[in-house]
Amino acid sequence: MTITYAGDFEIDIVPCVTDRPGGTYRFEICNRVEESFEPTDSEAYTAWLEDRNGWVGNDRLREVTRLLKYLRDIKQTFTCKSILLTTLIGNLITPADAVYHNAYLPDLPTALKTLIDRLDDYLQDHPELHDVNNPVLQRESFTRHWDADKCANFRDVIHRYREWIDDAYDELDEAESRAKWQRIFGDEFGKGAKRALMIEHASALPVPAANANVKDTVQAVQVFGRAFSRVFSRQCLG
């Protein structure tokens, strides 16, 4: 069953059987196509992801993942299920990031650049379709619904977006940088950047928090552009 929310958001609901007599794993879901039970462990996967999010710090992994899913949905230039995309990005995080996150992942724009660079490097090193398994349940393949064409297209598109993101991030001219980010995230990106910079430069003014009219990471990027992560506290990002 699929629950569809306003704003193009969906959640699939799948029955989970616990400790089935004769079962091979504690948690199992029903495969209606093959009429069989499949092992699953969403709690262990969530813990795995939370560990990596903690290594990055400040919810940056979750925020970058959200931005890449948003990019996928608005551009519709590649196909990659959310669980697969999340796992690919999560696999790029190592315990070393807990030590060096202030250098490579200090704010959201830098984290986005760092992680899409890593993702592109990984995909270029793995040009052929290959298994990406559940990190906490190796028998479960997250690429079982992919094919060679989808994989190749994903690799090419991520490589192109990496070039665009690197270019926008490195651009020193404010207007040019905003235009380059708009190429990636759409024309609404950065429309409030001037206001954000005024707040940032006015050191005597308090940083807005609960009263900021920004509901989540994606909207913050759209409204305030590259500068937003230095202006708002984490509470503003949802």
SETOR-747041 format. One record per residue (C-alpha): residue number from 1; z, y, x; residue in one letter. Coordinates in steps of 0.1 Angstrom, whole numbers, plus 5000, padded with zeros to 4 digits. Each point is the difference from the previous one (the first is absolute). Layout:
i/Z/Y/X/aa
NUM/Z/Y/X/A
...
***
This chain:
i/Z/Y/X/aa
1/5000/5000/5000/M
2/4992/5035/5012/T
3/5019/5031/4991/I
4/4979/5031/5003/T
5/5018/5034/5004/Y
6/4987/5035/4997/A
7/4983/5013/5032/G
8/4980/4969/5008/D
9/5030/4979/5010/F
10/5004/4963/4992/E
11/5025/4972/5006/I
12/4991/4963/4996/D
13/5028/4979/4985/I
14/5000/4964/5011/V
15/5027/4974/4989/P
16/5020/4986/5028/C
17/5016/4966/4999/V
18/5032/4994/5019/T
19/5011/4967/5015/D
20/4975/4979/4980/R
21/5007/4963/5001/P
22/4976/4985/5025/G
23/4990/5034/5012/G
24/4992/5007/5037/T
25/5016/5035/5001/Y
26/5029/5017/4983/R
27/4977/5027/4984/F
28/4966/4990/4985/E
29/4974/5018/4979/I
30/4974/4985/4978/C
31/4963/5000/5012/N
32/4982/4999/4966/R
33/4966/4995/5017/V
34/5010/4968/5019/E
35/5028/4991/4975/E
36/5025/4995/5028/S
37/5032/5016/5013/F
38/4999/5023/5031/E
39/5030/5009/5022/P
40/5010/5036/5001/T
41/5029/5021/5013/D
42/4998/5036/4990/S
43/5036/5007/5011/E
44/4994/4989/5035/A
45/4968/5019/5002/Y
46/5017/5032/4988/T
47/5027/4995/5026/A
48/4973/4996/5027/W
49/4983/5032/4989/L
50/5033/5019/4998/E
51/5008/4990/5036/D
52/4967/5015/5012/R
53/5005/5031/4979/N
54/5034/5004/5016/G
55/4985/4997/5035/W
56/4975/5028/4993/V
57/5027/5021/4984/G
58/5000/5026/4972/N
59/4980/4978/4976/D
60/4969/5008/5021/R
61/4986/4964/4996/L
62/5003/5001/4963/R
63/4985/5035/4998/E
64/4970/4992/5022/V
65/4994/4968/4980/T
66/5000/5020/4968/R
67/4975/5025/5015/L
68/4976/4973/5011/L
69/5002/4983/4965/K
70/4993/5034/4985/Y
71/4970/5005/5023/L
72/4987/4966/4990/R
73/5003/5008/4963/D
74/4984/5035/5001/I
75/4972/4991/5025/K
76/4993/4965/4987/Q
77/4981/4993/5032/T
78/5019/4968/5008/F
79/5018/4971/4983/T
80/5033/4989/5012/C
81/5029/4987/4978/K
82/5032/5019/5004/S
83/5020/4970/5013/I
84/4973/4995/5027/L
85/4998/5036/5010/L
86/5038/5003/5001/T
87/5003/4969/5022/T
88/4973/5012/5024/L
89/5018/5033/5005/I
90/5034/4983/5002/G
91/4988/4976/5027/N
92/4992/5031/5021/L
93/5037/5009/5002/I
94/5021/4986/5028/T
95/5037/5003/5010/P
96/4988/5025/5027/A
97/4992/5025/4973/D
98/5038/5002/4993/A
99/5004/5014/5035/V
100/4968/5021/5002/Y
101/4995/5011/4964/H
102/5009/5036/5009/N
103/4971/5001/5024/A
104/4973/4982/4980/Y
105/5012/5003/4964/L
106/5020/5032/4997/P
107/4984/5013/4969/D
108/4977/4988/4973/L
109/4967/5014/5013/P
110/5007/4985/5035/T
111/5011/4967/4985/A
112/4968/4999/4979/L
113/4979/5006/5031/K
114/5019/4975/5021/T
115/4999/4972/4975/L
116/4963/5004/4990/I
117/4992/5000/5037/D
118/5019/4968/5005/R
119/4984/4985/4969/L
120/4965/5009/5013/D
121/5008/4985/5034/D
122/5012/4968/4984/Y
123/4969/4997/4978/L
124/4976/5007/5028/Q
125/5018/4973/5020/D
126/4996/4976/4970/H
127/4964/5006/4988/P
128/4997/4967/4981/E
129/5017/4990/4968/L
130/5033/4984/5009/H
131/5033/4989/4983/D
132/5027/5026/4994/V
133/5029/4980/4988/N
134/5033/5009/4983/N
135/5023/5008/5029/P
136/5029/4982/4983/V
137/4980/4971/4985/L
138/4972/4990/5024/Q
139/4984/4976/4976/R
140/4990/5029/4977/E
141/4968/5018/5010/S
142/4995/5035/4989/F
143/4963/4999/5009/T
144/4991/4971/4977/R
145/4983/5024/4976/H
146/4981/5018/5027/W
147/4966/4991/5015/D
148/4981/5009/5032/A
149/4981/5029/4983/D
150/5032/5016/4987/K
151/5018/4996/5033/C
152/4970/5015/5019/A
153/4998/5030/4976/N
154/5038/5006/5003/F
155/4998/5000/5038/R
156/4971/5025/5000/D
157/5016/5023/4975/V
158/5034/5001/5017/I
159/4981/5008/5033/H
160/4983/5029/4983/R
161/5032/5013/4984/Y
162/5018/4997/5034/R
163/4974/5024/5015/E
164/5004/5024/4971/W
165/5038/4999/5001/I
166/5001/5004/5038/D
167/4976/5030/4997/D
168/5020/5017/4973/A
169/5033/4994/5017/Y
170/4988/5014/5034/D
171/4983/5031/4984/E
172/5019/5031/5010/L
173/4983/5025/4976/D
174/5020/4999/4967/E
175/4970/5005/4977/A
176/4979/4975/5019/E
177/5028/4975/5000/S
178/5005/5004/4963/R
179/4963/4995/4993/A
180/5000/4968/5021/K
181/5030/4986/4982/W
182/4983/5008/4967/Q
183/4971/4978/5012/R
184/5025/4972/5001/I
185/5023/5006/4971/F
186/4979/5022/4976/G
187/4996/5037/4992/D
188/5036/5003/4987/E
189/5014/4993/5035/F
190/5018/5030/5016/G
191/4996/5024/4971/K
192/5036/5011/5005/G
193/5000/5000/5038/A
194/5002/5038/5003/K
195/5032/5000/4980/R
196/5014/4971/5020/A
197/4993/5018/5033/L
198/5017/5032/4987/M
199/5031/4980/4992/I
200/4999/4982/5033/E
201/4996/5032/5020/H
202/5027/5019/4980/A
203/5029/4984/5019/S
204/5025/5021/4981/A
205/4990/4983/4967/L
206/5015/4967/4990/P
207/4977/4970/4998/V
208/4994/4992/4963/P
209/5013/4966/4989/A
210/5008/4989/4965/A
211/4982/5030/4985/N
212/4967/4992/5018/A
213/4972/4991/4975/N
214/4988/4970/5019/V
215/5006/4965/4985/K
216/4989/4977/5028/D
217/4983/4996/5034/T
218/4964/5001/4987/V
219/5006/5032/4980/Q
220/5017/5016/5030/A
221/4970/4993/5022/V
222/4976/5013/4973/Q
223/5020/5032/4995/V
224/5013/5009/5034/F
225/4977/4984/5025/G
226/5010/4991/5035/R
227/5029/5024/5001/A
228/5019/4985/4971/F
229/5019/4974/5020/S
230/5017/5027/5020/R
231/5009/5021/4969/V
232/5016/4977/4976/F
233/5029/4976/5002/S
234/4995/4963/4993/R
235/5015/5005/4965/Q
236/4969/5020/4990/C
237/4976/4971/5009/L
238/5012/4976/4974/G
***
